[in-house]
Amino acid sequence: MPSRTLGLIKPDSFERRLVGDIISAIEFRGQLRLAACKTEYMTQDRAKEFYAEHKDRSNFEKMTQFMASGPVLAMRLESDKDNAWELWRKMLRDLRSKYRSGAGDKNSAHGSDSAEAAERELAFFGLAD
């Protein structure tokens, strides 16, 4: 079974019409493949549930409001290597550097920070199967 992770394209990328560029970057690098995806409009309550582990951060309200401000694209990214989440996080650094809009949470995309988090987050968006 391939390794997998969640990639989440955030509302600012939709607003700035960067979704296609981000997906193209994933495909161009060839390390990950887009195995499944779905667009969702998160409510702030759902965003709070997704980011619950960060509830004590000073920017929690702002972050969850932002995530509820427009659509997100949840993607199951897969790799034949055993470190899909690490491959995505490395790619994410480049994407964020290129597409970040302003400070803080408007950083274009999200990536799971471990294999365990990836499975939990994929299940959250119904992309575990």
N, CA, C and O atoms as a printed pandas DataFrame, in Angstrom:
     atom_number atom_name residue_name chain_id  residue_number  x_coord  y_coord  z_coord
0              1         N          MET        A               1    0.848   -1.184    0.000
1              2        CA          MET        A               1    0.000    0.000    0.000
2              3         C          MET        A               1    0.895    1.250    0.000
3              4         O          MET        A               1    1.851    1.334    0.771
4              5         N          PRO        A               2    0.580    2.204   -0.858
5              6        CA          PRO        A               2    1.406    3.417   -0.886
6              7         C          PRO        A               2    1.235    4.237    0.388
7              8         O          PRO        A               2    0.210    4.144    1.065
8              9         N          SER        A               3    2.234    5.029    0.705
9             10        CA          SER        A               3    2.066    5.962    1.822
10            11         C          SER        A               3    1.213    7.118    1.334
11            12         O          SER        A               3    1.137    7.388    0.136
12            13         N          ARG        A               4    0.574    7.796    2.272
13            14        CA          ARG        A               4   -0.348    8.862    1.878
14            15         C          ARG        A               4   -0.383    9.959    2.918
15            16         O          ARG        A               4    0.001    9.770    4.072
16            17         N          THR        A               5   -0.852   11.104    2.478
17            18        CA          THR        A               5   -0.953   12.254    3.361
18            19         C          THR        A               5   -2.075   13.156    2.886
19            20         O          THR        A               5   -2.578   13.015    1.771
20            21         N          LEU        A               6   -2.458   14.084    3.746
21            22        CA          LEU        A               6   -3.447   15.081    3.372
22            23         C          LEU        A               6   -2.725   16.331    2.893
23            24         O          LEU        A               6   -1.803   16.826    3.542
24            25         N          GLY        A               7   -3.158   16.819    1.765
25            26        CA          GLY        A               7   -2.797   18.151    1.300
26            27         C          GLY        A               7   -4.081   18.965    1.298
27            28         O          GLY        A               7   -5.112   18.497    0.815
28            29         N          LEU        A               8   -4.030   20.153    1.824
29            30        CA          LEU        A               8   -5.241   20.981    1.920
30            31         C          LEU        A               8   -4.928   22.341    1.307
31            32         O          LEU        A               8   -4.103   23.091    1.827
32            33         N          ILE        A               9   -5.586   22.647    0.211
33            34        CA          ILE        A               9   -5.422   23.950   -0.426
34            35         C          ILE        A               9   -6.424   24.896    0.233
35            36         O          ILE        A               9   -7.623   24.618    0.275
36            37         N          LYS        A              10   -5.918   26.009    0.744
37            38        CA          LYS        A              10   -6.692   26.915    1.593
38            39         C          LYS        A              10   -7.445   27.985    0.790
39            40         O          LYS        A              10   -7.183   28.181   -0.397
40            41         N          PRO        A              11   -8.393   28.682    1.460
41            42        CA          PRO        A              11   -9.229   29.671    0.775
42            43         C          PRO        A              11   -8.469   30.764    0.025
43            44         O          PRO        A              11   -8.934   31.217   -1.021
44            45         N          ASP        A              12   -7.318   31.196    0.528
45            46        CA          ASP        A              12   -6.591   32.253   -0.180
46            47         C          ASP        A              12   -6.109   31.793   -1.546
47            48         O          ASP        A              12   -5.997   32.604   -2.466
48            49         N          SER        A              13   -5.823   30.511   -1.694
49            50        CA          SER        A              13   -5.411   29.992   -2.994
50            51         C          SER        A              13   -6.576   29.993   -3.974
51            52         O          SER        A              13   -6.384   30.250   -5.162
52            53         N          PHE        A              14   -7.777   29.708   -3.491
53            54        CA          PHE        A              14   -8.960   29.802   -4.353
54            55         C          PHE        A              14   -9.179   31.254   -4.769
55            56         O          PHE        A              14   -9.416   31.548   -5.941
56            57         N          GLU        A              15   -9.097   32.147   -3.805
57            58        CA          GLU        A              15   -9.339   33.564   -4.080
58            59         C          GLU        A              15   -8.361   34.109   -5.122
59            60         O          GLU        A              15   -8.735   34.921   -5.968
60            61         N          ARG        A              16   -7.125   33.664   -5.056
61            62        CA          ARG        A              16   -6.100   34.166   -5.966
62            63         C          ARG        A              16   -5.915   33.272   -7.186
63            64         O          ARG        A              16   -4.991   33.480   -7.972
64            65         N          ARG        A              17   -6.784   32.284   -7.348
65            66        CA          ARG        A              17   -6.784   31.374   -8.510
66            67         C          ARG        A              17   -5.453   30.628   -8.668
67            68         O          ARG        A              17   -4.860   30.592   -9.746
68            69         N          LEU        A              18   -5.008   30.036   -7.554
69            70        CA          LEU        A              18   -3.740   29.311   -7.541
70            71         C          LEU        A              18   -3.911   27.795   -7.455
71            72         O          LEU        A              18   -2.922   27.062   -7.462
72            73         N          VAL        A              19   -5.143   27.324   -7.374
73            74        CA          VAL        A              19   -5.377   25.888   -7.169
74            75         C          VAL        A              19   -4.738   25.062   -8.278
75            76         O          VAL        A              19   -4.056   24.074   -8.004
76            77         N          GLY        A              20   -4.952   25.457   -9.509
77            78        CA          GLY        A              20   -4.367   24.728  -10.637
78            79         C          GLY        A              20   -2.850   24.743  -10.612
79            80         O          GLY        A              20   -2.210   23.743  -10.937
80            81         N          ASP        A              21   -2.266   25.882  -10.226
81            82        CA          ASP        A              21   -0.805   25.971  -10.137
82            83         C          ASP        A              21   -0.260   25.015   -9.084
83            84         O          ASP        A              21    0.767   24.370   -9.297
84            85         N          ILE        A              22   -0.945   24.924   -7.955
85            86        CA          ILE        A              22   -0.482   24.039   -6.878
86            87         C          ILE        A              22   -0.594   22.580   -7.297
87            88         O          ILE        A              22    0.322   21.792   -7.063
88            89         N          ILE        A              23   -1.710   22.219   -7.912
89            90        CA          ILE        A              23   -1.863   20.828   -8.389
90            91         C          ILE        A              23   -0.826   20.526   -9.468
91            92         O          ILE        A              23   -0.251   19.438   -9.484
92            93         N          SER        A              24   -0.585   21.469  -10.360
93            94        CA          SER        A              24    0.436   21.268  -11.393
94            95         C          SER        A              24    1.811   21.058  -10.776
95            96         O          SER        A              24    2.584   20.227  -11.252
96            97         N          ALA        A              25    2.122   21.805   -9.721
97            98        CA          ALA        A              25    3.415   21.646   -9.043
98            99         C          ALA        A              25    3.542   20.245   -8.460
99           100         O          ALA        A              25    4.610   19.636   -8.535
100          101         N          ILE        A              26    2.468   19.734   -7.883
101          102        CA          ILE        A              26    2.478   18.369   -7.331
102          103         C          ILE        A              26    2.766   17.374   -8.442
103          104         O          ILE        A              26    3.619   16.499   -8.295
104          105         N          GLU        A              27    2.050   17.507   -9.560
105          106        CA          GLU        A              27    2.219   16.563  -10.665
106          107         C          GLU        A              27    3.589   16.710  -11.321
107          108         O          GLU        A              27    4.198   15.711  -11.703
108          109         N          PHE        A              28    4.078   17.932  -11.457
109          110        CA          PHE        A              28    5.352   18.177  -12.118
110          111         C          PHE        A              28    6.509   17.528  -11.368
111          112         O          PHE        A              28    7.401   16.946  -11.986
112          113         N          ARG        A              29    6.500   17.624  -10.054
113          114        CA          ARG        A              29    7.600   17.030   -9.270
114          115         C          ARG        A              29    7.627   15.512   -9.377
115          116         O          ARG        A              29    8.693   14.900   -9.315
116          117         N          GLY        A              30    6.456   14.907   -9.539
117          118        CA          GLY        A              30    6.388   13.470   -9.759
118          119         C          GLY        A              30    6.619   12.594   -8.547
119          120         O          GLY        A              30    6.651   11.370   -8.683
120          121         N          GLN        A              31    6.781   13.170   -7.368
121          122        CA          GLN        A              31    7.002   12.370   -6.161
122          123         C          GLN        A              31    5.694   11.925   -5.520
123          124         O          GLN        A              31    5.642   10.912   -4.823
124          125         N          LEU        A              32    4.642   12.697   -5.766
125          126        CA          LEU        A              32    3.333   12.412   -5.187
126          127         C          LEU        A              32    2.302   12.380   -6.304
127          128         O          LEU        A              32    2.462   13.034   -7.335
128          129         N          ARG        A              33    1.254   11.618   -6.086
129          130        CA          ARG        A              33    0.153   11.624   -7.049
130          131         C          ARG        A              33   -1.136   11.972   -6.318
131          132         O          ARG        A              33   -1.335   11.599   -5.162
132          133         N          LEU        A              34   -1.985   12.674   -6.998
133          134        CA          LEU        A              34   -3.287   13.053   -6.461
134          135         C          LEU        A              34   -4.214   11.865   -6.642
135          136         O          LEU        A              34   -4.636   11.566   -7.759
136          137         N          ALA        A              35   -4.536   11.183   -5.540
137          138        CA          ALA        A              35   -5.321    9.955   -5.596
138          139         C          ALA        A              35   -6.812   10.202   -5.397
139          140         O          ALA        A              35   -7.640    9.448   -5.909
140          141         N          ALA        A              36   -7.158   11.254   -4.655
141          142        CA          ALA        A              36   -8.564   11.599   -4.412
142          143         C          ALA        A              36   -8.599   13.041   -3.920
143          144         O          ALA        A              36   -7.637   13.539   -3.336
144          145         N          CYS        A              37   -9.713   13.691   -4.165
145          146        CA          CYS        A              37   -9.855   15.051   -3.656
146          147         C          CYS        A              37  -11.324   15.423   -3.552
147          148         O          CYS        A              37  -12.192   14.807   -4.171
148          149         N          LYS        A              38  -11.576   16.450   -2.753
149          150        CA          LYS        A              38  -12.918   16.996   -2.657
150          151         C          LYS        A              38  -12.852   18.427   -2.166
151          152         O          LYS        A              38  -11.997   18.791   -1.358
152          153         N          THR        A              39  -13.766   19.223   -2.668
153          154        CA          THR        A              39  -13.878   20.610   -2.255
154          155         C          THR        A              39  -14.903   20.691   -1.138
155          156         O          THR        A              39  -15.940   20.028   -1.179
156          157         N          GLU        A              40  -14.604   21.503   -0.148
157          158        CA          GLU        A              40  -15.516   21.668    0.988
158          159         C          GLU        A              40  -15.522   23.129    1.420
159          160         O          GLU        A              40  -14.498   23.811    1.380
160          161         N          TYR        A              41  -16.670   23.582    1.825
161          162        CA          TYR        A              41  -16.807   24.879    2.477
162          163         C          TYR        A              41  -16.934   24.590    3.966
163          164         O          TYR        A              41  -17.986   24.151    4.430
164          165         N          MET        A              42  -15.873   24.834    4.707
165          166        CA          MET        A              42  -15.866   24.534    6.138
166          167         C          MET        A              42  -16.605   25.632    6.900
167          168         O          MET        A              42  -16.466   26.817    6.596
168          169         N          THR        A              43  -17.382   25.224    7.881
169          170        CA          THR        A              43  -17.909   26.204    8.828
170          171         C          THR        A              43  -16.801   26.516    9.823
171          172         O          THR        A              43  -15.807   25.794    9.893
172          173         N          GLN        A              44  -16.965   27.577   10.585
173          174        CA          GLN        A              44  -15.932   27.863   11.582
174          175         C          GLN        A              44  -15.893   26.760   12.637
175          176         O          GLN        A              44  -14.818   26.419   13.129
176          177         N          ASP        A              45  -17.044   26.202   12.990
177          178        CA          ASP        A              45  -17.046   25.099   13.960
178          179         C          ASP        A              45  -16.271   23.893   13.424
179          180         O          ASP        A              45  -15.533   23.248   14.168
180          181         N          ARG        A              46  -16.437   23.590   12.140
181          182        CA          ARG        A              46  -15.701   22.464   11.557
182          183         C          ARG        A              46  -14.202   22.786   11.511
183          184         O          ARG        A              46  -13.375   21.911   11.764
184          185         N          ALA        A              47  -13.854   24.023   11.193
185          186        CA          ALA        A              47  -12.443   24.432   11.202
186          187         C          ALA        A              47  -11.868   24.307   12.607
187          188         O          ALA        A              47  -10.723   23.887   12.776
188          189         N          LYS        A              48  -12.660   24.673   13.618
189          190        CA          LYS        A              48  -12.192   24.535   15.004
190          191         C          LYS        A              48  -11.960   23.068   15.347
191          192         O          LYS        A              48  -11.011   22.737   16.058
192          193         N          GLU        A              49  -12.819   22.194   14.846
193          194        CA          GLU        A              49  -12.641   20.764   15.086
194          195         C          GLU        A              49  -11.346   20.276   14.410
195          196         O          GLU        A              49  -10.584   19.513   15.003
196          197         N          PHE        A              50  -11.108   20.713   13.191
197          198        CA          PHE        A              50   -9.913   20.293   12.453
198          199         C          PHE        A              50   -8.640   20.767   13.149
199          200         O          PHE        A              50   -7.666   20.020   13.242
200          201         N          TYR        A              51   -8.647   22.002   13.635
201          202        CA          TYR        A              51   -7.466   22.595   14.267
202          203         C          TYR        A              51   -7.517   22.522   15.797
203          204         O          TYR        A              51   -6.854   23.314   16.467
204          205         N          ALA        A              52   -8.276   21.606   16.352
205          206        CA          ALA        A              52   -8.471   21.526   17.806
206          207         C          ALA        A              52   -7.158   21.473   18.583
207          208         O          ALA        A              52   -7.070   22.034   19.675
208          209         N          GLU        A              53   -6.148   20.817   18.046
209          210        CA          GLU        A              53   -4.869   20.719   18.769
210          211         C          GLU        A              53   -4.178   22.071   18.912
211          212         O          GLU        A              53   -3.230   22.206   19.685
212          213         N          HIS        A              54   -4.652   23.076   18.165
213          214        CA          HIS        A              54   -4.064   24.417   18.228
214          215         C          HIS        A              54   -4.952   25.417   18.969
215          216         O          HIS        A              54   -4.741   26.626   18.863
216          217         N          LYS        A              55   -5.931   24.931   19.710
217          218        CA          LYS        A              55   -6.932   25.818   20.327
218          219         C          LYS        A              55   -6.341   26.829   21.312
219          220         O          LYS        A              55   -6.967   27.853   21.585
220          221         N          ASP        A              56   -5.168   26.566   21.842
221          222        CA          ASP        A              56   -4.546   27.491   22.794
222          223         C          ASP        A              56   -3.660   28.548   22.125
223          224         O          ASP        A              56   -3.097   29.405   22.806
224          225         N          ARG        A              57   -3.537   28.490   20.821
225          226        CA          ARG        A              57   -2.723   29.481   20.120
226          227         C          ARG        A              57   -3.467   30.812   20.057
227          228         O          ARG        A              57   -4.694   30.850   19.967
228          229         N          SER        A              58   -2.721   31.873   20.105
229          230        CA          SER        A              58   -3.335   33.212   20.121
230          231         C          SER        A              58   -4.088   33.525   18.830
231          232         O          SER        A              58   -4.994   34.359   18.841
232          233         N          ASN        A              59   -3.737   32.881   17.727
233          234        CA          ASN        A              59   -4.389   33.164   16.446
234          235         C          ASN        A              59   -5.480   32.149   16.075
235          236         O          ASN        A              59   -5.910   32.096   14.923
236          237         N          PHE        A              60   -5.923   31.349   17.046
237          238        CA          PHE        A              60   -6.878   30.273   16.753
238          239         C          PHE        A              60   -8.167   30.808   16.120
239          240         O          PHE        A              60   -8.615   30.275   15.105
240          241         N          GLU        A              61   -8.765   31.843   16.696
241          242        CA          GLU        A              61  -10.013   32.389   16.153
242          243         C          GLU        A              61   -9.806   32.914   14.737
243          244         O          GLU        A              61  -10.595   32.635   13.835
244          245         N          LYS        A              62   -8.745   33.668   14.561
245          246        CA          LYS        A              62   -8.441   34.231   13.240
246          247         C          LYS        A              62   -8.202   33.113   12.220
247          248         O          LYS        A              62   -8.680   33.190   11.088
248          249         N          MET        A              63   -7.463   32.078   12.622
249          250        CA          MET        A              63   -7.160   30.965   11.741
250          251         C          MET        A              63   -8.432   30.231   11.320
251          252         O          MET        A              63   -8.604   29.902   10.146
252          253         N          THR        A              64   -9.315   29.977   12.272
253          254        CA          THR        A              64  -10.534   29.232   11.942
254          255         C          THR        A              64  -11.518   30.100   11.149
255          256         O          THR        A              64  -12.253   29.582   10.308
256          257         N          GLN        A              65  -11.539   31.392   11.401
257          258        CA          GLN        A              65  -12.360   32.285   10.577
258          259         C          GLN        A              65  -11.862   32.271    9.134
259          260         O          GLN        A              65  -12.652   32.194    8.192
260          261         N          PHE        A              66  -10.555   32.345    8.976
261          262        CA          PHE        A              66   -9.961   32.303    7.641
262          263         C          PHE        A              66  -10.323   31.003    6.929
263          264         O          PHE        A              66  -10.706   31.029    5.759
264          265         N          MET        A              67  -10.208   29.873    7.614
265          266        CA          MET        A              67  -10.497   28.591    6.980
266          267         C          MET        A              67  -11.968   28.460    6.590
267          268         O          MET        A              67  -12.308   27.679    5.701
268          269         N          ALA        A              68  -12.834   29.217    7.249
269          270        CA          ALA        A              68  -14.263   29.207    6.921
270          271         C          ALA        A              68  -14.626   30.298    5.917
271          272         O          ALA        A              68  -15.800   30.458    5.585
272          273         N          SER        A              69  -13.650   31.045    5.432
273          274        CA          SER        A              69  -13.930   32.191    4.567
274          275         C          SER        A              69  -14.132   31.826    3.097
275          276         O          SER        A              69  -14.511   32.680    2.295
276          277         N          GLY        A              70  -13.890   30.593    2.747
277          278        CA          GLY        A              70  -14.041   30.165    1.356
278          279         C          GLY        A              70  -13.780   28.683    1.239
279          280         O          GLY        A              70  -13.585   28.005    2.248
280          281         N          PRO        A              71  -13.773   28.171    0.031
281          282        CA          PRO        A              71  -13.585   26.726   -0.151
282          283         C          PRO        A              71  -12.163   26.280    0.170
283          284         O          PRO        A              71  -11.212   27.060    0.106
284          285         N          VAL        A              72  -12.051   25.005    0.515
285          286        CA          VAL        A              72  -10.761   24.327    0.633
286          287         C          VAL        A              72  -10.812   23.097   -0.270
287          288         O          VAL        A              72  -11.882   22.542   -0.516
288          289         N          LEU        A              73   -9.664   22.685   -0.751
289          290        CA          LEU        A              73   -9.574   21.455   -1.528
290          291         C          LEU        A              73   -8.756   20.472   -0.721
291          292         O          LEU        A              73   -7.551   20.651   -0.539
292          293         N          ALA        A              74   -9.419   19.426   -0.234
293          294        CA          ALA        A              74   -8.749   18.368    0.518
294          295         C          ALA        A              74   -8.285   17.314   -0.484
295          296         O          ALA        A              74   -9.067   16.842   -1.310
296          297         N          MET        A              75   -7.009   16.951   -0.404
297          298        CA          MET        A              75   -6.429   16.012   -1.358
298          299         C          MET        A              75   -5.757   14.846   -0.634
299          300         O          MET        A              75   -5.044   15.041    0.351
300          301         N          ARG        A              76   -5.992   13.645   -1.129
301          302        CA          ARG        A              76   -5.198   12.501   -0.665
302          303         C          ARG        A              76   -4.046   12.361   -1.644
303          304         O          ARG        A              76   -4.235   12.034   -2.815
304          305         N          LEU        A              77   -2.846   12.617   -1.135
305          306        CA          LEU        A              77   -1.636   12.515   -1.930
306          307         C          LEU        A              77   -0.934   11.211   -1.570
307          308         O          LEU        A              77   -0.793   10.883   -0.392
308          309         N          GLU        A              78   -0.499   10.477   -2.574
309          310        CA          GLU        A              78    0.121    9.179   -2.346
310          311         C          GLU        A              78    1.501    9.123   -2.976
311          312         O          GLU        A              78    1.802    9.825   -3.941
312          313         N          SER        A              79    2.335    8.255   -2.392
313          314        CA          SER        A              79    3.691    8.030   -2.889
314          315         C          SER        A              79    4.038    6.553   -2.753
315          316         O          SER        A              79    3.566    5.877   -1.839
316          317         N          ASP        A              80    4.856    6.066   -3.657
317          318        CA          ASP        A              80    5.352    4.692   -3.538
318          319         C          ASP        A              80    6.431    4.585   -2.471
319          320         O          ASP        A              80    6.773    3.488   -2.029
320          321         N          LYS        A              81    6.964    5.728   -2.062
321          322        CA          LYS        A              81    7.918    5.749   -0.955
322          323         C          LYS        A              81    7.126    5.755    0.353
323          324         O          LYS        A              81    5.913    5.960    0.337
324          325         N          ASP        A              82    7.791    5.534    1.469
325          326        CA          ASP        A              82    7.081    5.418    2.748
326          327         C          ASP        A              82    6.980    6.734    3.508
327          328         O          ASP        A              82    6.716    6.731    4.710
328          329         N          ASN        A              83    7.186    7.856    2.826
329          330        CA          ASN        A              83    7.207    9.132    3.534
330          331         C          ASN        A              83    6.412   10.222    2.810
331          332         O          ASN        A              83    6.903   11.339    2.644
332          333         N          ALA        A              84    5.203    9.909    2.385
333          334        CA          ALA        A              84    4.400   10.875    1.632
334          335         C          ALA        A              84    4.252   12.185    2.389
335          336         O          ALA        A              84    4.333   13.254    1.785
336          337         N          TRP        A              85    4.036   12.126    3.695
337          338        CA          TRP        A              85    3.824   13.362    4.444
338          339         C          TRP        A              85    5.080   14.231    4.429
339          340         O          TRP        A              85    4.985   15.456    4.361
340          341         N          GLU        A              86    6.259   13.603    4.492
341          342        CA          GLU        A              86    7.509   14.373    4.456
342          343         C          GLU        A              86    7.741   14.980    3.074
343          344         O          GLU        A              86    8.187   16.122    2.963
344          345         N          LEU        A              87    7.443   14.230    2.036
345          346        CA          LEU        A              87    7.585   14.755    0.677
346          347         C          LEU        A              87    6.681   15.969    0.477
347          348         O          LEU        A              87    7.099   16.968   -0.109
348          349         N          TRP        A              88    5.436   15.881    0.965
349          350        CA          TRP        A              88    4.502   16.993    0.832
350          351         C          TRP        A              88    4.961   18.197    1.651
351          352         O          TRP        A              88    4.870   19.331    1.180
352          353         N          ARG        A              89    5.451   17.968    2.866
353          354        CA          ARG        A              89    5.915   19.088    3.695
354          355         C          ARG        A              89    7.096   19.815    3.034
355          356         O          ARG        A              89    7.179   21.042    3.096
356          357         N          LYS        A              90    7.998   19.068    2.410
357          358        CA          LYS        A              90    9.112   19.700    1.698
358          359         C          LYS        A              90    8.596   20.539    0.535
359          360         O          LYS        A              90    9.032   21.673    0.338
360          361         N          MET        A              91    7.683   19.987   -0.221
361          362        CA          MET        A              91    7.098   20.718   -1.335
362          363         C          MET        A              91    6.322   21.930   -0.833
363          364         O          MET        A              91    6.333   22.990   -1.459
364          365         N          LEU        A              92    5.663   21.766    0.277
365          366        CA          LEU        A              92    4.853   22.839    0.876
366          367         C          LEU        A              92    5.709   24.053    1.229
367          368         O          LEU        A              92    5.271   25.191    1.059
368          369         N          ARG        A              93    6.909   23.820    1.715
369          370        CA          ARG        A              93    7.801   24.949    2.023
370          371         C          ARG        A              93    8.030   25.809    0.776
371          372         O          ARG        A              93    7.977   27.037    0.843
372          373         N          ASP        A              94    8.282   25.159   -0.347
373          374        CA          ASP        A              94    8.490   25.897   -1.597
374          375         C          ASP        A              94    7.207   26.605   -2.037
375          376         O          ASP        A              94    7.241   27.765   -2.447
376          377         N          LEU        A              95    6.089   25.906   -1.949
377          378        CA          LEU        A              95    4.818   26.502   -2.364
378          379         C          LEU        A              95    4.453   27.695   -1.489
379          380         O          LEU        A              95    4.007   28.726   -1.993
380          381         N          ARG        A              96    4.640   27.557   -0.194
381          382        CA          ARG        A              96    4.328   28.664    0.716
382          383         C          ARG        A              96    5.230   29.863    0.453
383          384         O          ARG        A              96    4.781   31.009    0.495
384          385         N          SER        A              97    6.476   29.599    0.190
385          386        CA          SER        A              97    7.401   30.686   -0.117
386          387         C          SER        A              97    6.954   31.428   -1.375
387          388         O          SER        A              97    7.042   32.654   -1.450
388          389         N          LYS        A              98    6.483   30.682   -2.342
389          390        CA          LYS        A              98    6.075   31.267   -3.615
390          391         C          LYS        A              98    4.712   31.959   -3.537
391          392         O          LYS        A              98    4.517   33.009   -4.148
392          393         N          TYR        A              99    3.767   31.377   -2.787
393          394        CA          TYR        A              99    2.378   31.832   -2.843
394          395         C          TYR        A              99    1.836   32.479   -1.569
395          396         O          TYR        A              99    0.679   32.898   -1.554
396          397         N          ARG        A             100    2.618   32.573   -0.518
397          398        CA          ARG        A             100    2.135   33.168    0.736
398          399         C          ARG        A             100    1.560   34.548    0.459
399          400         O          ARG        A             100    2.134   35.328   -0.300
400          401         N          SER        A             101    0.415   34.846    1.085
401          402        CA          SER        A             101   -0.187   36.181    0.949
402          403         C          SER        A             101   -0.321   36.785    2.337
403          404         O          SER        A             101   -1.211   36.411    3.101
404          405         N          GLY        A             102    0.544   37.698    2.652
405          406        CA          GLY        A             102    0.507   38.311    3.971
406          407         C          GLY        A             102    1.161   37.411    5.005
407          408         O          GLY        A             102    1.842   36.441    4.673
408          409         N          ALA        A             103    0.941   37.753    6.250
409          410        CA          ALA        A             103    1.550   37.009    7.356
410          411         C          ALA        A             103    0.577   35.973    7.898
411          412         O          ALA        A             103   -0.629   36.046    7.659
412          413         N          GLY        A             104    1.111   35.027    8.618
413          414        CA          GLY        A             104    0.286   34.109    9.382
414          415         C          GLY        A             104   -0.345   32.996    8.574
415          416         O          GLY        A             104    0.335   32.262    7.857
416          417         N          ASP        A             105   -1.659   32.885    8.702
417          418        CA          ASP        A             105   -2.377   31.711    8.232
418          419         C          ASP        A             105   -2.661   31.676    6.741
419          420         O          ASP        A             105   -2.996   30.621    6.203
420          421         N          LYS        A             106   -2.533   32.806    6.066
421          422        CA          LYS        A             106   -2.795   32.840    4.630
422          423         C          LYS        A             106   -1.554   32.355    3.891
423          424         O          LYS        A             106   -0.869   33.113    3.204
424          425         N          ASN        A             107   -1.293   31.057    4.060
425          426        CA          ASN        A             107   -0.077   30.480    3.498
426          427         C          ASN        A             107   -0.369   29.428    2.440
427          428         O          ASN        A             107    0.445   28.534    2.210
428          429         N          SER        A             108   -1.515   29.527    1.799
429          430        CA          SER        A             108   -1.891   28.773    0.601
430          431         C          SER        A             108   -2.284   27.320    0.812
431          432         O          SER        A             108   -3.230   26.849    0.180
432          433         N          ALA        A             109   -1.588   26.597    1.681
433          434        CA          ALA        A             109   -1.875   25.166    1.803
434          435         C          ALA        A             109   -1.444   24.640    3.169
435          436         O          ALA        A             109   -0.665   25.270    3.884
436          437         N          HIS        A             110   -1.971   23.480    3.503
437          438        CA          HIS        A             110   -1.699   22.797    4.771
438          439         C          HIS        A             110   -1.129   21.424    4.450
439          440         O          HIS        A             110   -1.452   20.829    3.422
440          441         N          GLY        A             111   -0.287   20.934    5.332
441          442        CA          GLY        A             111    0.225   19.580    5.206
442          443         C          GLY        A             111    0.283   18.896    6.552
443          444         O          GLY        A             111    0.648   19.512    7.554
444          445         N          SER        A             112   -0.071   17.637    6.580
445          446        CA          SER        A             112    0.027   16.842    7.801
446          447         C          SER        A             112    1.471   16.823    8.274
447          448         O          SER        A             112    2.395   16.831    7.462
448          449         N          ASP        A             113    1.667   16.796    9.604
449          450        CA          ASP        A             113    3.023   16.851   10.142
450          451         C          ASP        A             113    3.559   15.503   10.610
451          452         O          ASP        A             113    4.631   15.436   11.209
452          453         N          SER        A             114    2.822   14.435   10.341
453          454        CA          SER        A             114    3.284   13.078   10.659
454          455         C          SER        A             114    2.385   12.086    9.926
455          456         O          SER        A             114    1.326   12.452    9.416
456          457         N          ALA        A             115    2.816   10.835    9.879
457          458        CA          ALA        A             115    1.999    9.801    9.250
458          459         C          ALA        A             115    0.695    9.605   10.027
459          460         O          ALA        A             115   -0.356    9.377    9.430
460          461         N          GLU        A             116    0.765    9.693   11.352
461          462        CA          GLU        A             116   -0.432    9.530   12.182
462          463         C          GLU        A             116   -1.411   10.673   11.947
463          464         O          GLU        A             116   -2.613   10.449   11.809
464          465         N          ALA        A             117   -0.892   11.898   11.903
465          466        CA          ALA        A             117   -1.756   13.056   11.634
466          467         C          ALA        A             117   -2.372   12.936   10.247
467          468         O          ALA        A             117   -3.533   13.297   10.056
468          469         N          ALA        A             118   -1.619   12.439    9.287
469          470        CA          ALA        A             118   -2.137   12.275    7.926
470          471         C          ALA        A             118   -3.358   11.370    7.918
471          472         O          ALA        A             118   -4.364   11.693    7.286
472          473         N          GLU        A             119   -3.281   10.244    8.610
473          474        CA          GLU        A             119   -4.419    9.317    8.633
474          475         C          GLU        A             119   -5.635    9.952    9.312
475          476         O          GLU        A             119   -6.762    9.810    8.838
476          477         N          ARG        A             120   -5.399   10.648   10.416
477          478        CA          ARG        A             120   -6.481   11.324   11.129
478          479         C          ARG        A             120   -7.121   12.400   10.242
479          480         O          ARG        A             120   -8.346   12.506   10.175
480          481         N          GLU        A             121   -6.299   13.183    9.575
481          482        CA          GLU        A             121   -6.808   14.277    8.758
482          483         C          GLU        A             121   -7.479   13.767    7.483
483          484         O          GLU        A             121   -8.469   14.349    7.039
484          485         N          LEU        A             122   -6.969   12.708    6.898
485          486        CA          LEU        A             122   -7.653   12.113    5.746
486          487         C          LEU        A             122   -9.044   11.627    6.145
487          488         O          LEU        A             122  -10.012   11.834    5.414
488          489         N          ALA        A             123   -9.137   10.984    7.300
489          490        CA          ALA        A             123  -10.439   10.513    7.786
490          491         C          ALA        A             123  -11.382   11.690    8.050
491          492         O          ALA        A             123  -12.575   11.601    7.764
492          493         N          PHE        A             124  -10.865   12.771    8.583
493          494        CA          PHE        A             124  -11.675   13.963    8.864
494          495         C          PHE        A             124  -12.385   14.445    7.608
495          496         O          PHE        A             124  -13.541   14.865    7.663
496          497         N          PHE        A             125  -11.690   14.384    6.475
497          498        CA          PHE        A             125  -12.280   14.841    5.209
498          499         C          PHE        A             125  -12.893   13.713    4.395
499          500         O          PHE        A             125  -13.289   13.929    3.250
500          501         N          GLY        A             126  -12.980   12.519    4.958
501          502        CA          GLY        A             126  -13.602   11.398    4.244
502          503         C          GLY        A             126  -12.761   10.888    3.094
503          504         O          GLY        A             126  -13.299   10.372    2.114
504          505         N          LEU        A             127  -11.444   11.024    3.196
505          506        CA          LEU        A             127  -10.559   10.597    2.117
506          507         C          LEU        A             127   -9.667    9.429    2.514
507          508         O          LEU        A             127   -8.682    9.137    1.836
508          509         N          ALA        A             128  -10.008    8.765    3.602
509          510        CA          ALA        A             128   -9.162    7.679    4.102
510          511         C          ALA        A             128   -9.262    6.407    3.245
511          512         O          ALA        A             128   -8.342    5.589    3.242
512          513         N          ASP        A             129  -10.347    6.245    2.538
513          514        CA          ASP        A             129  -10.532    5.012    1.731
514          515         C          ASP        A             129  -10.231    5.224    0.283
515          516         O          ASP        A             129  -10.340    4.292   -0.513
